[in-house]
């Protein structure tokens, strides 16, 4: 059933070269033209940091690979907004990862389902 989704950083990375790591049912849902799929600017930052630290291997530099692949998939970027930053104060301290926390707030603000392998 089509909906609105926000990709966590991990599924975004998987879709850039390890599609089989994303369950087939999720891939089908994301491929549905009626489905709106967002990725966060915060994920770009996280990917770039991991790449620079040597913790992430990619077929090309993130600045080349990511724009090309998100355009191919037709995903929409969510910029980091003041509302998302201030929304962190209303999020219970159940999850300590700062990237995941901002993604949770962004998903709430956009009414999106967060697609994540993490237990959130």
Buried (B, 14 or more C-beta within 10 A) or exposed (E): EEEBBBBBBBBBBBBBEEEEEBEEEBBEBBEEEEBBBBBBBBBBBBBBEBBEEEEBEBEEEBEEBBEEBBEEBEBEEBEBEEEBEEBEEEEEEEBEEEBBBBBBBBBBBBEBEBBBEEEB
